[in-house]
């Protein structure tokens, strides 16, 4: 449960911003989107491999 303490006289928009930031950090929305569709394990491995190759190329280009 997310609790956002609101000080007396504090703007409600500011409190709402704090709540949104805390909610985003929990990763609930990201997890829901990930669970909406099933990805085969082979596809996940392929994406991880492609990402690793991409990161390696980016590191080489920096050097």
C-alpha positions as CSV (number, residue, x, y, z in Angstrom):
1,X,0.0,0.0,0.0
2,X,1.4,3.4,-1.0
3,X,1.2,6.1,1.7
4,X,1.9,9.7,0.8
5,X,2.0,12.0,3.8
6,X,0.4,15.4,3.0
7,X,1.6,18.3,5.1
8,X,-0.9,21.0,6.1
9,X,-1.2,23.6,3.4
10,X,0.6,21.5,0.8
11,X,-0.7,21.7,-2.7
12,X,-2.8,18.7,-3.8
13,X,-1.0,18.6,-7.2
14,X,2.3,18.2,-5.4
15,X,1.0,15.3,-3.3
16,X,-0.5,13.7,-6.4
17,X,2.9,14.0,-8.1
18,X,4.6,12.2,-5.2
19,X,2.0,9.5,-5.4
20,X,2.5,9.0,-9.1
21,X,6.3,8.8,-8.6
22,X,6.0,6.2,-5.9
23,X,3.5,4.2,-7.9
24,X,5.8,4.2,-10.9
25,X,8.7,3.0,-8.8
26,X,6.8,0.0,-7.6
27,X,6.6,-1.3,-11.2
28,X,2.9,-2.4,-11.0
29,X,2.0,-1.1,-14.4
30,X,5.1,-2.5,-16.1
31,X,4.3,-5.9,-14.5
32,X,0.7,-5.8,-15.7
33,X,1.7,-5.0,-19.2
34,X,4.3,-7.8,-19.2
35,X,1.7,-10.3,-18.0
36,X,-1.0,-9.4,-20.6
37,X,0.6,-11.6,-23.3
38,X,2.6,-14.8,-23.1
39,X,6.0,-14.8,-24.7
40,X,7.6,-18.1,-25.5
41,X,10.9,-18.8,-23.7
42,X,12.8,-19.0,-27.0
43,X,11.6,-15.5,-27.9
44,X,12.7,-14.1,-24.6
45,X,16.1,-15.7,-24.9
46,X,16.4,-14.3,-28.5
47,X,15.5,-10.8,-27.3
48,X,18.0,-11.0,-24.4
49,X,20.7,-12.2,-26.8
50,X,20.0,-9.3,-29.2
51,X,20.0,-6.8,-26.4
52,X,23.4,-8.2,-25.2
53,X,24.8,-7.9,-28.7
54,X,23.5,-4.3,-29.0
55,X,25.0,-3.3,-25.6
56,X,28.3,-4.8,-26.6
57,X,28.4,-2.9,-29.8
58,X,27.6,0.3,-28.0
59,X,30.4,-0.3,-25.6
60,X,32.9,-1.0,-28.4
61,X,31.8,2.2,-30.2
62,X,32.5,4.3,-27.1
63,X,36.1,3.0,-26.9
